[in-house]
Amino acid sequence: MKKSLGSKTMKTVVFPTVVMIVCTYDENGKPNAMNACWGGICSSSPASMAVSLRKATYSYHNIVSRKAFTLNIPSSKYIKEADYFGIASGKDTDKFAKTGLTAVKSDLVDAPYIKEFPVAVECVLTHTVELGLHTQFIGEIMDVKVDEEMLIKGDVPDTEKVDPILFSPENMNYYGIGQVLGKAFEIGKML
Ligand SMILES: Cc1cc2nc3c(=O)[nH]c(=O)nc-3n(C[C@H](O)[C@H](O)[C@H](O)COP(=O)(O)O)c2cc1C
């Protein structure tokens, strides 16, 4: 029998989410980065991603004014920098100076991306959904930039090479990716 835990997310929705770093420019052109796990792919066509930010974050105001953001996927070796991006605020800190990471100006959207992280998704803001504590920003993907050595079959980023970080809101732990369990759209046919 299942136990009802009520309408809440933290500590109850245990499914790990991928760690994404949202990069933006502030009104003075200072690049900023924040850790945001409430988000992911939300449309295949037009290719779009969504991320939910609280108004209290510096990044929220940057997205509202610049109408663009990038979502950067760190490899596990950057776990300290990724976590720091979720602790400090761009309101009073230059997070790129502190971490030593490099903010590269996107040539497609009004936002920077992180040179050292293997994947950068460049998004133009298309929808803003007021949800309550969080505001969901939906961005159409203008380009996905991937380090060439992470690619297989020409233009497919390899999950194991990218080595993303997962975050569990249940215990606040970061995890690496685990073993392969089976192929989607195939293993179900074996039933
Ligand atoms: C693992 C992790 C996930 C987070 N996910 C979110 C999120 O999805 N939305 C959000 O508003 N804040 C999230 N945060 C908190 C922000 O990253 C944090 O408030 C940050 O300092 C905001 O930076 P900024 O003020 O420079 O924008 C997360 C923090 C961590 C460590």
The ligand as a MOL file (V3000), in Angstrom:
LIG
                    3D

  0  0  0     0  0            999 V3000
M  V30 BEGIN CTAB
M  V30 COUNTS 31 33 0 0 0
M  V30 BEGIN ATOM
M  V30 1 C 21.6590 21.5090 -6.6570 0
M  V30 2 C 20.9890 22.8580 -6.6960 0
M  V30 3 C 19.8660 23.0510 -7.4730 0
M  V30 4 C 19.2120 24.2830 -7.5000 0
M  V30 5 N 18.1220 24.4470 -8.3070 0
M  V30 6 C 17.4850 25.6480 -8.3210 0
M  V30 7 C 16.3690 25.8510 -9.1850 0
M  V30 8 O 15.9830 24.9850 -9.9770 0
M  V30 9 N 15.7510 27.0520 -9.1400 0
M  V30 10 C 16.1510 28.0650 -8.2850 0
M  V30 11 O 15.5310 29.1420 -8.2670 0
M  V30 12 N 17.2430 27.9040 -7.4890 0
M  V30 13 C 17.9170 26.7370 -7.4990 0
M  V30 14 N 19.0310 26.5630 -6.7260 0
M  V30 15 C 19.5020 27.6860 -5.8860 0
M  V30 16 C 20.2870 28.7460 -6.7050 0
M  V30 17 O 21.2810 28.1380 -7.5060 0
M  V30 18 C 20.9270 29.7560 -5.7320 0
M  V30 19 O 19.8810 30.4790 -5.0760 0
M  V30 20 C 21.9120 30.6880 -6.3930 0
M  V30 21 O 22.6530 31.3410 -5.3770 0
M  V30 22 C 21.2660 31.7480 -7.2720 0
M  V30 23 O 22.3040 32.4520 -7.9060 0
M  V30 24 P 22.1080 33.9250 -8.4840 0
M  V30 25 O 21.5300 34.7820 -7.3720 0
M  V30 26 O 23.5200 34.3550 -8.8550 0
M  V30 27 O 21.1950 33.8450 -9.6600 0
M  V30 28 C 19.7100 25.3530 -6.7130 0
M  V30 29 C 20.8700 25.1800 -5.9470 0
M  V30 30 C 21.5120 23.9410 -5.9370 0
M  V30 31 C 22.7750 23.7640 -5.1230 0
M  V30 END ATOM
M  V30 BEGIN BOND
M  V30 1 1 1 2
M  V30 2 1 2 3
M  V30 3 2 2 30
M  V30 4 2 3 4
M  V30 5 1 4 5
M  V30 6 1 4 28
M  V30 7 2 5 6
M  V30 8 1 6 7
M  V30 9 1 6 13
M  V30 10 2 7 8
M  V30 11 1 7 9
M  V30 12 1 9 10
M  V30 13 2 10 11
M  V30 14 1 10 12
M  V30 15 2 12 13
M  V30 16 1 13 14
M  V30 17 1 14 15
M  V30 18 1 14 28
M  V30 19 1 15 16
M  V30 20 1 16 17
M  V30 21 1 16 18
M  V30 22 1 18 19
M  V30 23 1 18 20
M  V30 24 1 20 21
M  V30 25 1 20 22
M  V30 26 1 22 23
M  V30 27 1 23 24
M  V30 28 2 24 25
M  V30 29 1 24 26
M  V30 30 1 24 27
M  V30 31 2 28 29
M  V30 32 1 29 30
M  V30 33 1 30 31
M  V30 END BOND
M  V30 END CTAB
M  END
